[in-house]
Amino acid sequence: MRFFATVARNLEHVLHEELASLGLQNLQPTGSGVWFEGSLEDAYKACLWSRVASSILLHLTTFEAKTPEQLYEGAKSIDWTPHLLTRDAFAVQVSASRPTISHTHYAALRVKDAIVDQFRETQRARPSVDLEDPDLYVHLHLNRDEATISINLNGKSLHRRGWRVAHTQAHLKENLAASILLRADWPNLAKDGYAFLDPMCGSGTFALEAWMMAADIAPGLGRDDGFALETWRSHDRNTWKQLLNEARERKDAGLAGELPPIVAHDKDHAIIRAARENIHMAGAQKYIRAQQRELLEVTAPADRGLIATNPPYGERMQEFDQAKEVHERFGGMLLTSFMGWKATVITGSKQLGLAIPLRAVKRYSVFNGPLQCTLLQFDVEEDRIFEPN
């Protein structure tokens, strides 16, 4: 069986490394994700354990679709009976890259028509369409004059962990935060006893992702809306149950072990309240300390650790000046209280990054939604300090 794991731009190599660590085979990264081959168990494992992917798709077919008619015929040529019953509901999701069929809503309708017409002709009954809570998610990808049809095994995006009940402005998606932590080698740092700190924690995303990694908690265990594979007609229930049981055992063992200090701060009381709500929802209140603190009041909870944070970017001039001041204060905090630590910062521009008076060890281009950002990694050491202009 062939599968495709989708991911946000510029994160395909992080996903490739993660899927390899899960034991998946024949991995082929592309610009929008990673192809892999394997069993349903492999795909289920990716759904349950991938912290980086957005979706896991079971590939059905790829065919030429220069016209809506070709798209209809290609979709109708698939035998849909292993995937749907007439009493089921389905939805068609569409993604596109410079498609010949430019109207994606119409493309979705043609695939829907093809599925419905096949059932009418063979069974004289038809499945229904439910865009909110379907039994089956059909995924259509249009790339120029080519169409690929797949089954979306997760349904709603894998970044949804189930703990986010409180939101703050401009929060990071969970899988982007996880990617940043993986690039910073946090799982190995946690095993070595490094502490974790986010001094501008927002809704608590970094701290919660760091906690789940340190405690060996599968990100899919807490999903409140489940997985689409559970209502798919070819679902292997025994394999899924076994993987869930193994994940629960690993979580119990991880939480029973010694976890590093994980701390979340923010200067805003309302933001800390939101972070605490999410931490409580995740069941992490015993493991994550969330406190209101100004940047220059933040102190290190241990001799060594990792800081990961998402400071404000400031897209307008006045906001930019304020954001630069925050970056400068953050740099002052590092030099004052965090010598010997590591830090990783996602920031909106090179100019903001230069407000932190440390030479970066590594830098990457990442996207926070549609906004292109820079990810900086620092070693907080004397020989990395420079004098900003």
C-alpha positions as CSV (number, residue, x, y, z in Angstrom):
1,M,0.0,0.0,0.0
2,R,1.2,3.5,-0.8
3,F,0.6,6.5,1.5
4,F,1.4,10.2,1.5
5,A,2.0,12.3,4.6
6,T,1.3,16.0,4.1
7,V,3.2,18.7,5.9
8,A,3.6,22.5,5.9
9,R,6.1,24.1,3.5
10,N,9.8,23.6,4.3
11,L,9.2,20.9,6.9
12,E,9.3,17.9,4.7
13,H,12.8,16.9,5.9
14,V,11.7,17.1,9.5
15,L,8.8,14.8,8.7
16,H,11.1,12.5,6.7
17,E,13.3,12.0,9.8
18,E,10.3,11.6,12.1
19,L,8.7,8.9,9.9
20,A,12.0,7.1,9.6
21,S,12.2,7.1,13.4
22,L,8.8,5.4,13.5
23,G,10.2,2.6,11.4
24,L,8.5,3.4,8.2
25,Q,10.1,2.3,4.9
26,N,10.6,3.5,1.3
27,L,10.3,7.2,2.3
28,Q,10.4,9.7,-0.5
29,P,10.2,13.4,0.5
30,T,8.6,15.9,-1.8
31,G,7.9,19.7,-1.6
32,S,4.6,19.1,0.2
33,G,5.1,15.9,2.2
34,V,6.6,12.4,2.2
35,W,5.5,9.3,0.3
36,F,5.9,6.0,2.1
37,E,5.0,2.3,1.5
38,G,3.8,-0.2,4.0
39,S,0.9,-1.8,5.8
40,L,-2.2,-0.2,7.4
41,E,-0.4,-0.6,10.7
42,D,2.3,1.7,9.4
43,A,-0.2,4.3,8.3
44,Y,-2.1,4.0,11.6
45,K,1.2,4.4,13.5
46,A,1.9,7.6,11.5
47,C,-1.6,8.9,12.3
48,L,-1.2,8.3,16.0
49,W,2.5,9.2,16.5
50,S,3.4,11.9,13.9
51,R,3.9,15.2,15.6
52,V,4.7,17.0,12.3
53,A,2.3,15.7,9.6
54,S,-1.0,17.4,8.8
55,S,-2.6,14.4,7.1
56,I,-2.0,10.7,6.3
57,L,-3.5,9.8,2.9
58,L,-4.0,6.3,1.5
59,H,-3.3,6.6,-2.2
60,L,-6.0,5.1,-4.5
61,T,-5.1,6.3,-8.0
62,T,-3.5,9.0,-10.1
63,F,-4.8,9.9,-13.6
64,E,-4.9,12.6,-16.3
65,A,-7.6,15.1,-15.6
66,K,-7.4,18.0,-18.1
67,T,-11.2,18.4,-18.0
68,P,-14.0,18.0,-15.4
69,E,-15.3,15.1,-17.6
70,Q,-11.9,13.2,-17.3
71,L,-12.0,13.9,-13.5
72,Y,-15.5,12.4,-13.3
73,E,-14.6,9.3,-15.2
74,G,-11.4,8.8,-13.3
75,A,-13.1,9.0,-9.9
76,K,-16.0,6.7,-11.1
77,S,-13.5,4.1,-12.2
78,I,-12.5,3.5,-8.6
79,D,-14.4,0.7,-6.8
80,W,-15.8,2.6,-3.8
81,T,-17.5,-0.3,-2.1
82,P,-14.5,-1.2,0.1
83,H,-14.7,2.4,1.4
84,L,-18.4,3.3,1.7
85,L,-21.8,1.8,2.3
86,T,-25.0,3.4,1.0
87,R,-25.9,4.4,4.5
88,D,-22.6,6.2,5.0
89,A,-21.8,9.9,4.5
90,F,-18.7,11.2,2.8
91,A,-17.0,14.5,2.1
92,V,-14.5,15.5,-0.7
93,Q,-11.5,17.6,0.3
94,V,-9.5,19.4,-2.4
95,S,-5.9,20.6,-2.6
96,A,-4.4,22.0,-5.7
97,S,-1.1,23.1,-7.3
98,R,-1.5,25.2,-10.5
99,P,-4.4,22.9,-11.6
100,T,-5.8,22.8,-15.2
101,I,-9.3,22.6,-13.6
102,S,-9.1,25.9,-11.7
103,H,-12.4,25.8,-9.9
104,T,-11.7,23.5,-7.0
105,H,-15.3,23.5,-5.6
106,Y,-16.6,22.3,-9.0
107,A,-13.8,19.6,-9.0
108,A,-15.1,18.4,-5.7
109,L,-18.6,18.3,-7.0
110,R,-17.6,16.2,-10.0
111,V,-15.8,13.6,-7.7
112,K,-18.9,13.6,-5.5
113,D,-21.1,13.0,-8.5
114,A,-18.9,10.1,-9.7
115,I,-19.1,8.3,-6.3
116,V,-22.9,8.9,-6.0
117,D,-23.6,7.8,-9.6
118,Q,-21.6,4.6,-9.2
119,F,-23.7,3.6,-6.2
120,R,-26.9,4.5,-7.9
121,E,-26.1,2.3,-10.9
122,T,-24.9,-0.7,-8.9
123,Q,-27.0,-0.6,-5.8
124,R,-29.9,1.7,-6.6
125,A,-29.1,3.7,-3.5
126,R,-26.5,6.3,-2.7
127,P,-24.4,7.5,0.2
128,S,-25.0,11.0,1.5
129,V,-22.7,14.0,1.7
130,D,-21.8,15.5,5.1
131,L,-19.1,18.1,5.2
132,E,-19.0,18.4,9.0
133,D,-18.9,14.8,10.2
134,P,-18.6,12.3,7.4
135,D,-17.8,8.6,7.7
136,L,-15.2,8.9,4.9
137,Y,-13.0,11.8,3.8
138,V,-12.1,11.5,0.1
139,H,-9.0,13.6,-0.7
140,L,-8.5,15.0,-4.2
141,H,-5.2,16.7,-5.2
142,L,-5.0,18.5,-8.5
143,N,-1.5,19.1,-9.9
144,R,-1.6,20.8,-13.3
145,D,-3.5,18.3,-15.5
146,E,-3.2,15.3,-13.1
147,A,-5.5,14.2,-10.4
148,T,-4.7,12.1,-7.4
149,I,-7.5,10.5,-5.3
150,S,-6.8,9.2,-1.8
151,I,-8.6,8.3,1.5
152,N,-7.8,10.7,4.3
153,L,-7.2,8.5,7.3
154,N,-7.1,11.2,9.9
155,G,-10.0,13.4,8.8
156,K,-9.5,16.7,10.5
157,S,-5.9,18.0,10.6
158,L,-3.4,16.1,12.8
159,H,-2.3,19.3,14.4
160,R,-5.4,19.0,16.6
161,R,-4.2,17.3,19.8
162,G,-7.5,17.8,21.8
163,W,-6.1,20.1,24.5
164,R,-6.7,23.5,23.0
165,V,-9.7,24.9,24.7
166,A,-8.4,28.5,25.1
167,H,-6.9,30.5,22.3
168,T,-4.6,33.5,22.2
169,Q,-3.7,35.9,19.4
170,A,-1.2,34.5,16.8
171,H,-0.7,31.1,18.4
172,L,1.5,28.5,16.6
173,K,-0.1,25.4,15.3
174,E,0.9,22.4,17.3
175,N,2.7,20.6,14.5
176,L,4.8,23.6,13.7
177,A,5.8,23.9,17.3
178,A,6.7,20.2,17.4
179,S,8.8,20.6,14.2
180,I,10.8,23.5,15.8
181,L,11.4,21.3,19.0
182,L,12.5,18.4,16.9
183,R,14.9,20.6,14.9
184,A,16.3,21.7,18.3
185,D,16.8,18.0,19.3
186,W,14.5,18.5,22.3
187,P,13.6,14.7,22.8
188,N,17.3,13.9,23.3
189,L,17.9,17.0,25.4
190,A,15.0,16.0,27.6
191,K,16.5,12.5,28.0
192,D,19.8,14.1,29.1
193,G,18.0,16.1,31.8
194,Y,17.7,19.5,30.1
195,A,15.0,21.8,31.4
196,F,12.5,23.5,29.1
197,L,11.3,27.1,29.2
198,D,9.1,29.4,27.0
199,P,9.2,33.0,28.4
200,M,6.5,34.2,26.0
201,C,4.3,31.2,26.1
202,G,1.0,32.4,24.6
203,S,-1.5,29.5,24.8
204,G,1.2,27.1,26.0
205,T,1.9,25.3,22.7
206,F,5.6,24.9,23.0
207,A,5.4,23.8,26.6
208,L,2.7,21.2,25.9
209,E,4.5,19.8,22.9
210,A,7.8,19.7,24.9
211,W,6.0,17.8,27.7
212,M,4.4,15.3,25.4
213,M,7.8,14.6,23.8
214,A,9.6,14.2,27.1
215,A,6.8,11.9,28.5
216,D,6.6,9.8,25.3
217,I,3.0,10.7,24.8
218,A,1.5,10.0,21.3
219,P,0.1,13.3,20.0
220,G,-3.0,11.5,18.7
221,L,-4.1,10.0,22.0
222,G,-6.0,13.1,23.1
223,R,-7.8,14.0,19.9
224,D,-11.4,14.9,20.9
225,D,-12.8,14.3,17.4
226,G,-11.0,11.0,16.8
227,F,-9.7,9.8,13.4
228,A,-11.6,9.2,10.2
229,L,-10.0,5.8,9.8
230,E,-12.3,4.6,12.7
231,T,-15.4,4.9,10.5
232,W,-13.8,3.8,7.2
233,R,-15.2,0.6,5.9
234,S,-11.8,-1.2,5.5
235,H,-10.7,-0.2,9.0
236,D,-8.6,-2.8,10.8
237,R,-10.0,-2.4,14.4
238,N,-7.7,-5.0,16.0
239,T,-4.5,-3.3,14.8
240,W,-5.8,0.1,15.8
241,K,-6.8,-1.1,19.3
242,Q,-3.4,-2.7,19.8
243,L,-1.6,0.6,18.8
244,L,-3.8,2.6,21.1
245,N,-3.1,0.2,24.0
246,E,0.7,0.4,23.4
247,A,0.5,4.2,23.2
248,R,-1.4,4.3,26.5
249,E,1.2,2.0,28.2
250,R,4.1,4.2,26.9
251,K,2.3,7.3,28.2
252,D,1.8,5.7,31.7
253,A,5.5,4.7,31.7
254,G,6.6,8.1,30.6
255,L,4.7,10.0,33.2
256,A,5.9,7.6,35.9
257,G,9.5,8.4,35.1
258,E,11.5,11.5,36.0
259,L,10.6,14.4,33.7
260,P,12.7,17.6,33.3
261,P,11.4,20.9,34.6
262,I,9.0,22.5,32.0
263,V,8.1,26.1,32.6
264,A,5.9,28.6,30.7
265,H,5.9,32.3,31.4
266,D,4.1,35.3,29.9
267,K,3.8,38.9,31.1
268,D,0.0,39.0,30.4
269,H,-2.3,37.5,33.1
270,A,-5.0,36.7,30.6
271,I,-2.6,34.8,28.4
272,I,-1.3,32.8,31.4
273,R,-4.8,32.0,32.3
274,A,-5.4,30.6,28.8
275,A,-2.2,28.6,28.9
276,R,-3.3,27.1,32.3
277,E,-6.6,26.1,30.8
278,N,-4.9,24.2,28.0
279,I,-2.4,22.7,30.3
280,H,-5.2,21.5,32.6
281,M,-7.2,20.1,29.6
282,A,-4.1,18.1,28.6
283,G,-3.7,16.7,32.1
284,A,-0.3,18.3,32.4
285,Q,-0.9,20.6,35.4
286,K,1.4,18.5,37.6
287,Y,4.2,18.7,35.1
288,I,4.2,22.2,33.6
289,R,4.6,25.3,35.7
290,A,2.9,28.4,34.2
291,Q,3.5,31.7,35.8
292,Q,3.0,35.4,35.0
293,R,6.5,37.0,34.6
294,E,8.0,40.0,32.8
295,L,10.9,38.9,30.5
296,L,13.6,40.5,32.6
297,E,12.2,38.8,35.7
298,V,12.5,35.3,34.1
299,T,15.2,33.1,35.7
300,A,16.6,29.7,34.8
301,P,14.9,26.7,36.5
302,A,18.1,24.6,35.9
303,D,21.8,24.9,35.0
304,R,21.1,23.8,31.4
305,G,18.1,23.7,29.2
306,L,16.3,24.7,26.0
307,I,14.3,27.9,25.5
308,A,11.8,27.8,22.6
309,T,9.6,30.8,22.0
310,N,7.5,32.8,19.5
311,P,7.9,36.5,20.1
312,P,5.8,39.1,18.4
313,Y,6.8,40.0,14.8
314,G,5.3,43.4,14.3
315,E,4.2,43.7,10.7
316,R,3.4,47.5,10.9
317,M,6.1,50.0,11.7
318,Q,4.9,50.9,15.2
319,E,4.4,47.2,15.9
320,F,7.8,46.4,14.5
321,D,9.5,48.9,16.9
322,Q,7.7,47.2,19.8
323,A,8.6,43.8,18.5
324,K,12.2,44.8,18.2
325,E,12.2,46.0,21.8
326,V,10.8,42.7,22.9
327,H,13.6,40.8,21.0
328,E,16.2,43.1,22.7
329,R,14.8,42.4,26.1
330,F,14.7,38.7,25.3
331,G,18.4,38.9,24.3
332,G,19.1,40.7,27.6
333,M,17.3,37.9,29.5
334,L,19.4,35.2,27.8
335,L,22.7,36.9,28.5
336,T,21.8,37.7,32.1
337,S,20.2,34.4,33.3
338,F,20.7,31.7,30.7
339,M,24.4,31.1,30.0
340,G,25.0,27.5,29.0
341,W,21.5,27.1,27.7
342,K,20.3,26.6,24.1
343,A,17.5,28.7,22.5
344,T,15.4,28.4,19.4
345,V,13.3,31.4,18.3
346,I,10.8,31.8,15.4
347,T,10.9,35.4,14.3
348,G,9.3,37.5,11.5
349,S,12.4,39.1,9.9
350,K,16.2,39.1,9.8
351,Q,16.2,42.6,11.4
352,L,14.3,41.3,14.5
353,G,16.7,38.4,14.8
354,L,19.6,40.7,14.8
355,A,18.2,42.4,17.9
356,I,19.2,39.3,19.8
357,P,23.0,39.8,20.4
358,L,24.0,36.2,19.7
359,R,25.3,34.6,16.5
360,A,22.9,31.9,15.5
361,V,24.3,28.4,15.3
362,K,21.7,27.5,12.6
363,R,18.9,29.3,10.8
364,Y,15.9,27.9,8.7
365,S,13.1,29.4,6.7
366,V,9.7,28.3,8.0
367,F,6.1,29.3,7.5
368,N,3.8,30.3,10.3
369,G,0.6,30.0,8.3
370,P,1.1,32.1,5.2
371,L,3.8,34.2,6.8
372,Q,7.4,33.3,6.0
373,C,9.6,33.4,9.1
374,T,13.1,32.7,10.2
375,L,13.9,30.0,12.8
376,L,17.1,30.8,14.7
377,Q,19.0,28.4,17.0
378,F,21.4,29.7,19.5
379,D,24.0,28.4,22.0
380,V,24.0,30.9,24.8
381,E,27.8,31.1,25.3
382,E,30.2,34.0,25.7
383,D,32.0,33.4,22.4
384,R,28.6,33.7,20.5
385,I,27.9,37.2,21.7
386,F,28.1,40.2,19.4
387,E,27.4,43.9,19.7
388,P,24.2,44.8,17.9
389,N,24.2,48.0,15.8
